[in-house]
Amino acid sequence: MPTAVLIEDSPVTRRRLQAILAEDGCEVVGEAANGDGLLALYEQLRPSLVMMDIVLPGRDGLTVAAELLQRHPEAVVLMCSSLSAREKVLAAQKAGVAYYLLKPFEPERLKSVVKFVLATRGRRAAG
């Protein structure tokens, strides 16, 4: 069963994401309202997927994702944000984020994206 860590400042959004992932057989094993503890959380839990927002209290999601992926290039990060500015998308790609999903999204779209990034994970980590 795939596992996920959610980094999202909105408790309502975290609950919604958790419910959608659970419907598709992905267990949320950790969550946080900011990215400050992501490295420790990732190293402790080693989830299949990290889903995170860009706009977070403290350090922004792009900075935290880049740091995580520098230390753990095998990590699979799905950025989930309402920010559609081209520079944000390009910065996420440059950092190594597996996918950039714009909010709002339909539950089926999220499930499809999660399946895609998890299926391509091995090829990306090996390549």
HUPEGI-V49476 format. One record per pair of residues at least 24 apart in sequence whose ideal C-beta (glycine too) atoms are under 7 Angstrom apart, sorted by sequence separation. I is the first residue (numbers start at 0). GAP is how many residues later the second one is. If there is no record, write none. Layout:
# HUPEGI-V49476
I GAP
I GAP
This chain:
# HUPEGI-V49476
0 24
1 24
2 24
3 24
4 24
8 24
32 24
33 24
34 24
3 25
4 25
5 25
6 25
8 25
49 25
51 25
53 25
0 26
2 26
4 26
34 26
37 26
41 26
49 26
54 26
68 26
97 26
48 27
49 27
50 27
51 27
52 27
53 27
68 27
6 28
38 28
47 28
51 28
52 28
54 28
34 29
38 29
48 29
50 29
53 29
61 29
65 29
37 30
41 30
61 30
64 30
6 31
38 32
64 32
41 33
61 33
16 34
53 34
77 35
4 36
77 36
4 37
77 39
4 40
75 41
4 42
75 42
3 43
6 43
2 44
3 44
7 44
8 44
2 45
3 45
4 45
5 45
6 45
7 45
75 45
1 46
6 46
1 47
3 47
8 47
8 48
6 49
73 51
6 54
48 65
48 68
48 69
47 70
19 87
23 87
25 88
19 90
23 90
19 91
20 93
1 116
